[in-house]
Amino acid sequence: SWLYYSNEMALINQWEDVTSLDCNQVGNGTCYHTGNDIIDYYGFKKAHYYRNLGLLFALFIGFRLLGIGILLLRAKFQRRSG
């Protein structure tokens, strides 16, 4: 889904260059030391960034073509009935 791909890209973009995080651990929470730790925690891979970009572009084009196709079909049926 477009939400998954865009979320993975946003998280990678936010955290990939962070090399040090202060950890003020309260309770039993998890302490992350780098941005890569956060990316790994969510199971995302930095190598998927450009793949996700391509998939989002493909979804964009696909939905546009689907919308145009539906619009053309609707116009065709309106001409026949009107």
Secondary structure, 3 states (H helix, E strand, C coil): CHHHHHHHHHHHHHHCCCCCCCCCCCCCCCCCCCHHHHHHHCCCCHHHHHHHHHHHHHHHHHHHHHHHHHHHHHHHHHHHHC
